Structure formats: C-alpha cells, structure tokens
Amino acid sequence: MNCIHCDRSAHANCRFCGRAVCKDHLQEMPYIVELYTGEDGDQKAIVVPNAIYCGICKPRERPVPMPELK
C-alpha cells in the first residue's frame, strides 16, 4: 500500500478513514473509543490521544444521527 500524499510505501492507516500514510505524512489526533455516562451522571469518553490521522478526512466532533437504522 502506498501513501495517499506522496505514493511512497505506507507505514500506517488513518484510524478515521483507513487511508494509508507514510512516516513523513502521518499526523495524530484524539480518537474516541467509547462514550458512556459515569456514576455521577456526566457524559464521559475513553480517548486514545494520539491515533494515526491522514490529514485529509474530516472526522465529526459529535455523533451523527442515523434514524434510517431504526
């Protein structure tokens, strides 16, 4: 697999979209693993702070409603 930016050999895949990136083009971004309500009633998240990011895709800040799946 080759890097989406420069077509050299890739070393990782974007956690958000799956695009391949080489060492020179990989970036990092927080990734939410799970959302839950804590014992205190507050909404909380388990987050990986340095997930691989391609720099191209646009992950949403909030969950997207999908009523068609009901």
Biopython code that builds the backbone (N, CA, C, O; Angstrom):
import numpy as np
from Bio.PDB.StructureBuilder import StructureBuilder

atoms = [
    (1, "MET", "N", (0.841, -1.159, 0.000)),
    (1, "MET", "CA", (0.000, 0.000, 0.000)),
    (1, "MET", "C", (0.898, 1.237, 0.000)),
    (1, "MET", "O", (1.965, 1.242, 0.614)),
    (2, "ASN", "N", (0.459, 2.273, -0.688)),
    (2, "ASN", "CA", (1.245, 3.497, -0.789)),
    (2, "ASN", "C", (0.540, 4.674, -0.121)),
    (2, "ASN", "O", (-0.683, 4.696, 0.017)),
    (3, "CYS", "N", (1.344, 5.644, 0.287)),
    (3, "CYS", "CA", (0.862, 6.850, 0.960)),
    (3, "CYS", "C", (-0.073, 7.632, 0.041)),
    (3, "CYS", "O", (0.220, 7.808, -1.142)),
    (4, "ILE", "N", (-1.188, 8.096, 0.579)),
    (4, "ILE", "CA", (-2.164, 8.887, -0.165)),
    (4, "ILE", "C", (-1.582, 10.231, -0.594)),
    (4, "ILE", "O", (-2.063, 10.824, -1.560)),
    (5, "HIS", "N", (-0.560, 10.723, 0.100)),
    (5, "HIS", "CA", (0.023, 12.029, -0.202)),
    (5, "HIS", "C", (1.145, 11.968, -1.237)),
    (5, "HIS", "O", (1.199, 12.804, -2.140)),
    (6, "CYS", "N", (2.046, 10.980, -1.112)),
    (6, "CYS", "CA", (3.266, 11.001, -1.932)),
    (6, "CYS", "C", (3.515, 9.715, -2.714)),
    (6, "CYS", "O", (4.476, 9.647, -3.479)),
    (7, "ASP", "N", (2.693, 8.716, -2.547)),
    (7, "ASP", "CA", (2.782, 7.451, -3.274)),
    (7, "ASP", "C", (3.994, 6.596, -2.889)),
    (7, "ASP", "O", (4.316, 5.638, -3.591)),
    (8, "ARG", "N", (4.672, 6.934, -1.777)),
    (8, "ARG", "CA", (5.730, 6.060, -1.252)),
    (8, "ARG", "C", (5.089, 4.984, -0.387)),
    (8, "ARG", "O", (3.890, 5.033, -0.113)),
    (9, "SER", "N", (5.890, 4.013, 0.043)),
    (9, "SER", "CA", (5.369, 2.936, 0.898)),
    (9, "SER", "C", (4.755, 3.507, 2.167)),
    (9, "SER", "O", (5.335, 4.369, 2.826)),
    (10, "ALA", "N", (3.572, 3.009, 2.493)),
    (10, "ALA", "CA", (2.873, 3.474, 3.688)),
    (10, "ALA", "C", (3.336, 2.696, 4.912)),
    (10, "ALA", "O", (3.792, 1.558, 4.802)),
    (11, "HIS", "N", (3.215, 3.323, 6.081)),
    (11, "HIS", "CA", (3.589, 2.693, 7.347)),
    (11, "HIS", "C", (2.419, 2.576, 8.310)),
    (11, "HIS", "O", (2.526, 1.915, 9.343)),
    (12, "ALA", "N", (1.295, 3.220, 7.976)),
    (12, "ALA", "CA", (0.136, 3.191, 8.873)),
    (12, "ALA", "C", (-1.122, 3.545, 8.086)),
    (12, "ALA", "O", (-1.066, 4.006, 6.946)),
    (13, "ASN", "N", (-2.262, 3.309, 8.744)),
    (13, "ASN", "CA", (-3.540, 3.677, 8.158)),
    (13, "ASN", "C", (-4.257, 4.629, 9.093)),
    (13, "ASN", "O", (-4.181, 4.496, 10.315)),
    (14, "CYS", "N", (-4.952, 5.590, 8.510)),
    (14, "CYS", "CA", (-5.746, 6.551, 9.271)),
    (14, "CYS", "C", (-6.807, 5.803, 10.068)),
    (14, "CYS", "O", (-7.530, 4.977, 9.512)),
    (15, "ARG", "N", (-6.905, 6.077, 11.340)),
    (15, "ARG", "CA", (-7.881, 5.426, 12.214)),
    (15, "ARG", "C", (-9.299, 5.824, 11.853)),
    (15, "ARG", "O", (-10.245, 5.099, 12.165)),
    (16, "PHE", "N", (-9.459, 6.963, 11.202)),
    (16, "PHE", "CA", (-10.781, 7.504, 10.912)),
    (16, "PHE", "C", (-11.327, 7.087, 9.552)),
    (16, "PHE", "O", (-12.525, 6.831, 9.426)),
    (17, "CYS", "N", (-10.477, 7.015, 8.535)),
    (17, "CYS", "CA", (-10.972, 6.701, 7.190)),
    (17, "CYS", "C", (-10.264, 5.523, 6.530)),
    (17, "CYS", "O", (-10.763, 4.986, 5.541)),
    (18, "GLY", "N", (-9.108, 5.109, 7.058)),
    (18, "GLY", "CA", (-8.393, 3.963, 6.509)),
    (18, "GLY", "C", (-7.366, 4.291, 5.448)),
    (18, "GLY", "O", (-6.695, 3.382, 4.958)),
    (19, "ARG", "N", (-7.214, 5.557, 5.070)),
    (19, "ARG", "CA", (-6.208, 5.908, 4.068)),
    (19, "ARG", "C", (-4.817, 5.557, 4.581)),
    (19, "ARG", "O", (-4.541, 5.644, 5.778)),
    (20, "ALA", "N", (-3.945, 5.159, 3.655)),
    (20, "ALA", "CA", (-2.576, 4.805, 4.009)),
    (20, "ALA", "C", (-1.700, 6.056, 4.025)),
    (20, "ALA", "O", (-1.851, 6.941, 3.184)),
    (21, "VAL", "N", (-0.778, 6.119, 4.995)),
    (21, "VAL", "CA", (0.150, 7.252, 5.091)),
    (21, "VAL", "C", (1.552, 6.750, 5.436)),
    (21, "VAL", "O", (1.718, 5.747, 6.129)),
    (22, "CYS", "N", (2.557, 7.475, 4.931)),
    (22, "CYS", "CA", (3.952, 7.149, 5.246)),
    (22, "CYS", "C", (4.361, 7.873, 6.529)),
    (22, "CYS", "O", (3.584, 8.662, 7.067)),
    (23, "LYS", "N", (5.558, 7.614, 7.017)),
    (23, "LYS", "CA", (6.045, 8.236, 8.253)),
    (23, "LYS", "C", (6.109, 9.752, 8.151)),
    (23, "LYS", "O", (5.885, 10.448, 9.141)),
    (24, "ASP", "N", (6.416, 10.279, 6.949)),
    (24, "ASP", "CA", (6.546, 11.726, 6.784)),
    (24, "ASP", "C", (5.204, 12.449, 6.795)),
    (24, "ASP", "O", (5.145, 13.631, 7.134)),
    (25, "HIS", "N", (4.134, 11.764, 6.432)),
    (25, "HIS", "CA", (2.841, 12.426, 6.313)),
    (25, "HIS", "C", (1.839, 12.070, 7.403)),
    (25, "HIS", "O", (0.755, 12.651, 7.443)),
    (26, "LEU", "N", (2.166, 11.140, 8.283)),
    (26, "LEU", "CA", (1.187, 10.803, 9.310)),
    (26, "LEU", "C", (1.080, 11.926, 10.326)),
    (26, "LEU", "O", (2.057, 12.597, 10.659)),
    (27, "GLN", "N", (-0.122, 12.102, 10.797)),
    (27, "GLN", "CA", (-0.428, 13.076, 11.834)),
    (27, "GLN", "C", (-1.129, 12.324, 12.966)),
    (27, "GLN", "O", (-1.459, 11.146, 12.828)),
    (28, "GLU", "N", (-1.349, 13.004, 14.068)),
    (28, "GLU", "CA", (-2.039, 12.390, 15.198)),
    (28, "GLU", "C", (-3.241, 13.226, 15.584)),
    (28, "GLU", "O", (-3.243, 14.449, 15.451)),
    (29, "MET", "N", (-4.268, 12.535, 16.069)),
    (29, "MET", "CA", (-5.497, 13.200, 16.501)),
    (29, "MET", "C", (-6.146, 12.315, 17.562)),
    (29, "MET", "O", (-6.022, 11.092, 17.495)),
    (30, "PRO", "N", (-6.832, 12.903, 18.536)),
    (30, "PRO", "CA", (-7.529, 12.083, 19.529)),
    (30, "PRO", "C", (-8.634, 11.249, 18.870)),
    (30, "PRO", "O", (-9.308, 11.714, 17.951)),
    (31, "TYR", "N", (-8.812, 10.011, 19.352)),
    (31, "TYR", "CA", (-9.841, 9.113, 18.839)),
    (31, "TYR", "C", (-10.692, 8.635, 20.003)),
    (31, "TYR", "O", (-10.173, 8.098, 20.982)),
    (32, "ILE", "N", (-11.994, 8.829, 19.895)),
    (32, "ILE", "CA", (-12.914, 8.389, 20.944)),
    (32, "ILE", "C", (-13.190, 6.906, 20.758)),
    (32, "ILE", "O", (-13.719, 6.491, 19.726)),
    (33, "VAL", "N", (-12.832, 6.112, 21.753)),
    (33, "VAL", "CA", (-13.055, 4.676, 21.722)),
    (33, "VAL", "C", (-14.472, 4.354, 22.184)),
    (33, "VAL", "O", (-15.136, 3.496, 21.602)),
    (34, "GLU", "N", (-14.936, 5.040, 23.230)),
    (34, "GLU", "CA", (-16.268, 4.749, 23.770)),
    (34, "GLU", "C", (-16.807, 5.960, 24.516)),
    (34, "GLU", "O", (-16.052, 6.697, 25.151)),
    (35, "LEU", "N", (-18.102, 6.156, 24.437)),
    (35, "LEU", "CA", (-18.808, 7.173, 25.213)),
    (35, "LEU", "C", (-19.686, 6.466, 26.235)),
    (35, "LEU", "O", (-20.254, 5.411, 25.949)),
    (36, "TYR", "N", (-19.798, 7.045, 27.426)),
    (36, "TYR", "CA", (-20.652, 6.433, 28.445)),
    (36, "TYR", "C", (-21.053, 7.487, 29.465)),
    (36, "TYR", "O", (-20.491, 8.581, 29.503)),
    (37, "THR", "N", (-22.029, 7.143, 30.287)),
    (37, "THR", "CA", (-22.459, 8.007, 31.377)),
    (37, "THR", "C", (-21.813, 7.493, 32.655)),
    (37, "THR", "O", (-21.984, 6.331, 33.022)),
    (38, "GLY", "N", (-21.075, 8.360, 33.327)),
    (38, "GLY", "CA", (-20.401, 7.991, 34.564)),
    (38, "GLY", "C", (-21.365, 7.867, 35.720)),
    (38, "GLY", "O", (-22.532, 8.244, 35.609)),
    (39, "GLU", "N", (-20.885, 7.342, 36.825)),
    (39, "GLU", "CA", (-21.708, 7.177, 38.024)),
    (39, "GLU", "C", (-22.268, 8.506, 38.513)),
    (39, "GLU", "O", (-23.326, 8.543, 39.141)),
    (40, "ASP", "N", (-21.565, 9.590, 38.228)),
    (40, "ASP", "CA", (-22.020, 10.922, 38.637)),
    (40, "ASP", "C", (-23.026, 11.529, 37.664)),
    (40, "ASP", "O", (-23.497, 12.645, 37.883)),
    (41, "GLY", "N", (-23.369, 10.798, 36.575)),
    (41, "GLY", "CA", (-24.331, 11.271, 35.594)),
    (41, "GLY", "C", (-23.726, 12.071, 34.452)),
    (41, "GLY", "O", (-24.428, 12.422, 33.503)),
    (42, "ASP", "N", (-22.427, 12.366, 34.530)),
    (42, "ASP", "CA", (-21.759, 13.122, 33.475)),
    (42, "ASP", "C", (-21.419, 12.218, 32.294)),
    (42, "ASP", "O", (-21.079, 11.048, 32.469)),
    (43, "GLN", "N", (-21.517, 12.776, 31.092)),
    (43, "GLN", "CA", (-21.089, 12.058, 29.903)),
    (43, "GLN", "C", (-19.562, 12.030, 29.878)),
    (43, "GLN", "O", (-18.912, 13.052, 30.094)),
    (44, "LYS", "N", (-18.994, 10.845, 29.611)),
    (44, "LYS", "CA", (-17.542, 10.686, 29.619)),
    (44, "LYS", "C", (-17.110, 9.929, 28.370)),
    (44, "LYS", "O", (-17.937, 9.323, 27.687)),
    (45, "ALA", "N", (-15.826, 9.965, 28.075)),
    (45, "ALA", "CA", (-15.296, 9.271, 26.903)),
    (45, "ALA", "C", (-13.965, 8.628, 27.245)),
    (45, "ALA", "O", (-13.172, 9.171, 28.014)),
    (46, "ILE", "N", (-13.735, 7.465, 26.662)),
    (46, "ILE", "CA", (-12.413, 6.844, 26.697)),
    (46, "ILE", "C", (-11.751, 7.259, 25.393)),
    (46, "ILE", "O", (-12.283, 6.989, 24.316)),
    (47, "VAL", "N", (-10.595, 7.915, 25.477)),
    (47, "VAL", "CA", (-9.962, 8.528, 24.311)),
    (47, "VAL", "C", (-8.525, 8.055, 24.153)),
    (47, "VAL", "O", (-7.767, 7.993, 25.121)),
    (48, "VAL", "N", (-8.157, 7.718, 22.904)),
    (48, "VAL", "CA", (-6.757, 7.474, 22.556)),
    (48, "VAL", "C", (-6.233, 8.824, 22.058)),
    (48, "VAL", "O", (-6.715, 9.317, 21.038)),
    (49, "PRO", "N", (-5.263, 9.434, 22.745)),
    (49, "PRO", "CA", (-4.865, 10.800, 22.405)),
    (49, "PRO", "C", (-4.047, 10.941, 21.116)),
    (49, "PRO", "O", (-3.993, 12.029, 20.542)),
    (50, "ASN", "N", (-3.418, 9.871, 20.658)),
    (50, "ASN", "CA", (-2.502, 10.017, 19.526)),
    (50, "ASN", "C", (-2.764, 8.985, 18.430)),
    (50, "ASN", "O", (-1.838, 8.311, 17.978)),
    (51, "ALA", "N", (-4.008, 8.860, 18.006)),
    (51, "ALA", "CA", (-4.346, 7.931, 16.924)),
    (51, "ALA", "C", (-3.824, 8.479, 15.594)),
    (51, "ALA", "O", (-3.736, 9.693, 15.413)),
    (52, "ILE", "N", (-3.483, 7.592, 14.677)),
    (52, "ILE", "CA", (-2.977, 7.989, 13.362)),
    (52, "ILE", "C", (-4.085, 8.683, 12.571)),
    (52, "ILE", "O", (-5.215, 8.198, 12.516)),
    (53, "TYR", "N", (-3.751, 9.823, 11.960)),
    (53, "TYR", "CA", (-4.685, 10.640, 11.183)),
    (53, "TYR", "C", (-4.034, 11.014, 9.859)),
    (53, "TYR", "O", (-2.870, 11.414, 9.833)),
    (54, "CYS", "N", (-4.776, 10.889, 8.759)),
    (54, "CYS", "CA", (-4.232, 11.146, 7.418)),
    (54, "CYS", "C", (-4.090, 12.624, 7.101)),
    (54, "CYS", "O", (-3.285, 12.987, 6.243)),
    (55, "GLY", "N", (-4.843, 13.486, 7.765)),
    (55, "GLY", "CA", (-4.806, 14.911, 7.467)),
    (55, "GLY", "C", (-5.767, 15.317, 6.365)),
    (55, "GLY", "O", (-5.855, 16.499, 6.035)),
    (56, "ILE", "N", (-6.497, 14.358, 5.784)),
    (56, "ILE", "CA", (-7.422, 14.658, 4.688)),
    (56, "ILE", "C", (-8.868, 14.562, 5.142)),
    (56, "ILE", "O", (-9.659, 15.471, 4.891)),
    (57, "CYS", "N", (-9.219, 13.470, 5.809)),
    (57, "CYS", "CA", (-10.622, 13.256, 6.179)),
    (57, "CYS", "C", (-11.040, 14.258, 7.256)),
    (57, "CYS", "O", (-10.197, 14.881, 7.902)),
    (58, "LYS", "N", (-12.333, 14.400, 7.434)),
    (58, "LYS", "CA", (-12.886, 15.363, 8.389)),
    (58, "LYS", "C", (-13.768, 14.658, 9.420)),
    (58, "LYS", "O", (-14.992, 14.671, 9.290)),
    (59, "PRO", "N", (-13.168, 14.045, 10.436)),
    (59, "PRO", "CA", (-13.985, 13.396, 11.469)),
    (59, "PRO", "C", (-14.910, 14.410, 12.141)),
    (59, "PRO", "O", (-14.520, 15.552, 12.381)),
    (60, "ARG", "N", (-16.113, 13.994, 12.435)),
    (60, "ARG", "CA", (-17.112, 14.862, 13.076)),
    (60, "ARG", "C", (-16.804, 15.004, 14.563)),
    (60, "ARG", "O", (-16.300, 14.080, 15.200)),
    (61, "GLU", "N", (-17.118, 16.179, 15.100)),
    (61, "GLU", "CA", (-16.906, 16.424, 16.524)),
    (61, "GLU", "C", (-17.956, 15.732, 17.380)),
    (61, "GLU", "O", (-17.697, 15.391, 18.534)),
    (62, "ARG", "N", (-19.144, 15.524, 16.815)),
    (62, "ARG", "CA", (-20.252, 14.930, 17.558)),
    (62, "ARG", "C", (-20.810, 13.742, 16.777)),
    (62, "ARG", "O", (-20.662, 13.668, 15.558)),
    (63, "PRO", "N", (-21.450, 12.817, 17.485)),
    (63, "PRO", "CA", (-22.085, 11.705, 16.776)),
    (63, "PRO", "C", (-23.127, 12.201, 15.770)),
    (63, "PRO", "O", (-23.779, 13.219, 16.002)),
    (64, "VAL", "N", (-23.280, 11.497, 14.676)),
    (64, "VAL", "CA", (-24.232, 11.851, 13.622)),
    (64, "VAL", "C", (-25.489, 11.002, 13.775)),
    (64, "VAL", "O", (-25.391, 9.776, 13.823)),
    (65, "PRO", "N", (-26.673, 11.620, 13.853)),
    (65, "PRO", "CA", (-27.903, 10.846, 13.955)),
    (65, "PRO", "C", (-28.126, 10.023, 12.681)),
    (65, "PRO", "O", (-27.864, 10.497, 11.575)),
    (66, "MET", "N", (-28.604, 8.806, 12.845)),
    (66, "MET", "CA", (-28.887, 7.933, 11.695)),
    (66, "MET", "C", (-30.240, 7.260, 11.905)),
    (66, "MET", "O", (-30.294, 6.060, 12.175)),
    (67, "PRO", "N", (-31.347, 8.023, 11.784)),
    (67, "PRO", "CA", (-32.673, 7.479, 12.053)),
    (67, "PRO", "C", (-33.063, 6.354, 11.111)),
    (67, "PRO", "O", (-33.932, 5.551, 11.448)),
    (68, "GLU", "N", (-32.449, 6.274, 9.946)),
    (68, "GLU", "CA", (-32.775, 5.215, 8.987)),
    (68, "GLU", "C", (-32.376, 3.834, 9.475)),
    (68, "GLU", "O", (-32.793, 2.842, 8.877)),
    (69, "LEU", "N", (-31.589, 3.728, 10.531)),
    (69, "LEU", "CA", (-31.177, 2.425, 11.058)),
    (69, "LEU", "C", (-32.177, 1.874, 12.072)),
    (69, "LEU", "O", (-32.011, 0.753, 12.552)),
    (70, "LYS", "N", (-33.206, 2.639, 12.401)),
    (70, "LYS", "CA", (-34.198, 2.172, 13.387)),
    (70, "LYS", "C", (-35.075, 1.101, 12.802)),
    (70, "LYS", "O", (-35.964, 0.590, 13.483)),
]
sb = StructureBuilder()
sb.init_structure("model")
sb.init_model(0)
sb.init_chain("A")
sb.init_seg("    ")
for serial, (resi, resn, name, xyz) in enumerate(atoms, 1):
    if name == "N":
        sb.init_residue(resn, " ", resi, " ")
    sb.init_atom(name, np.array(xyz, "f"), 0.0, 1.0, " ", f" {name:<3s}", serial, name[0])
structure = sb.get_structure()
